[in-house]
Amino acid sequence: IRIGIHSGSALVLPVNGINDYFGQTVNRAARIEGKAPPNGCLLSKDVLRNNTTALNDILAGSGNTEFERIAPMQLDLKGIGELTEAVGFQLVKKKPKKTQMIEYDC
């Protein structure tokens, strides 16, 4: 799985009874996705401008999942006339579930 997230406006049109999204924002998110590593997610700096704690919240993890930060990078994306700054995270491993032994007196 690879995920690319970008923030901005998009054109929403109903196509065959469902909404479809078009525009530069959608294109940039798709191009960012293509640069993400396997089991990784890249977020454009525009996403972090709108939510400064998003990446730290994800990296804090939840339950048995461990993530590793991907260093900030400049992406040269096809069809985009400027470099896109991105940061991200990658799934490192799933932590084993803790088991607890319960003793009963019979």
C-alpha positions as CSV (number, residue, x, y, z in Angstrom):
1,I,0.0,0.0,0.0
2,R,1.2,3.5,-0.9
3,I,-0.7,6.7,0.2
4,G,-0.3,10.3,-1.0
5,I,-2.1,13.1,0.7
6,H,-2.3,16.7,-0.5
7,S,-4.6,19.5,0.6
8,G,-6.4,22.1,-1.6
9,S,-9.5,22.7,-3.7
10,A,-10.9,20.2,-6.1
11,L,-13.8,20.0,-8.6
12,V,-16.5,17.5,-7.5
13,L,-18.8,16.2,-10.2
14,P,-21.4,13.4,-10.0
15,V,-20.4,10.6,-12.4
16,N,-22.7,7.5,-12.7
17,G,-24.4,8.3,-9.4
18,I,-21.2,8.8,-7.4
19,N,-19.0,11.9,-6.8
20,D,-15.7,12.0,-8.6
21,Y,-12.9,14.5,-7.9
22,F,-10.9,16.4,-10.4
23,G,-8.2,19.1,-10.5
24,Q,-4.6,19.9,-9.7
25,T,-5.0,18.9,-6.0
26,V,-6.2,15.4,-7.0
27,N,-3.4,15.1,-9.6
28,R,-0.7,16.2,-7.1
29,A,-2.0,13.7,-4.5
30,A,-1.9,10.9,-7.0
31,R,1.7,11.8,-8.0
32,I,2.8,12.0,-4.4
33,E,1.3,8.5,-3.9
34,G,3.5,7.2,-6.6
35,K,6.6,8.4,-4.8
36,A,5.7,6.8,-1.4
37,P,7.6,3.7,-0.3
38,P,5.8,0.4,0.1
39,N,3.7,0.5,3.2
40,G,4.3,4.2,3.4
41,C,2.4,7.5,3.3
42,L,3.7,10.9,2.1
43,L,2.0,14.1,3.0
44,S,2.6,17.4,1.2
45,K,3.7,20.3,3.4
46,D,0.3,21.9,2.5
47,V,-1.4,19.2,4.6
48,L,0.9,19.9,7.6
49,R,0.3,23.7,7.3
50,N,-3.3,23.0,8.0
51,N,-2.8,20.5,10.8
52,T,0.6,20.8,12.4
53,T,0.1,17.8,14.7
54,A,-1.1,15.3,12.1
55,L,2.2,13.6,11.5
56,N,3.2,13.4,15.2
57,D,-0.2,11.9,16.1
58,I,0.3,9.2,13.5
59,L,3.9,8.5,14.6
60,A,2.8,8.2,18.2
61,G,1.2,5.0,17.0
62,S,-1.8,3.1,18.2
63,G,-2.0,-0.3,19.6
64,N,0.4,-2.7,18.1
65,T,1.5,-0.7,15.0
66,E,4.9,1.0,14.8
67,F,5.8,3.7,12.2
68,E,9.1,5.2,11.2
69,R,9.4,8.9,10.0
70,I,10.4,9.6,6.4
71,A,12.7,12.5,6.2
72,P,11.5,15.7,4.5
73,M,12.1,15.6,0.7
74,Q,11.6,17.6,-2.5
75,L,9.6,15.7,-5.1
76,D,9.8,16.4,-8.8
77,L,6.3,15.3,-9.9
78,K,5.2,14.7,-13.5
79,G,2.9,17.5,-14.7
80,I,3.6,19.8,-11.8
81,G,5.7,22.8,-12.6
82,E,7.3,23.1,-9.2
83,L,8.9,20.9,-6.6
84,T,6.6,19.6,-3.9
85,E,7.8,19.3,-0.3
86,A,6.7,16.2,1.4
87,V,7.2,14.3,4.7
88,G,5.8,11.0,5.7
89,F,5.9,7.7,7.6
90,Q,6.3,4.0,6.8
91,L,4.9,1.0,8.6
92,V,7.9,-0.7,10.2
93,K,6.3,-3.7,11.9
94,K,3.4,-4.8,13.9
95,K,4.3,-5.3,17.5
96,P,3.4,-8.7,18.9
97,K,0.3,-8.7,21.1
98,K,0.9,-9.0,24.8
99,T,-0.5,-12.1,26.4
100,Q,-1.4,-12.3,30.0
101,M,-1.4,-15.5,32.0
102,I,-4.2,-15.8,34.5
103,E,-3.9,-18.3,37.2
104,Y,-7.0,-19.9,38.8
105,D,-7.2,-21.8,42.1
106,C,-9.4,-24.8,41.7
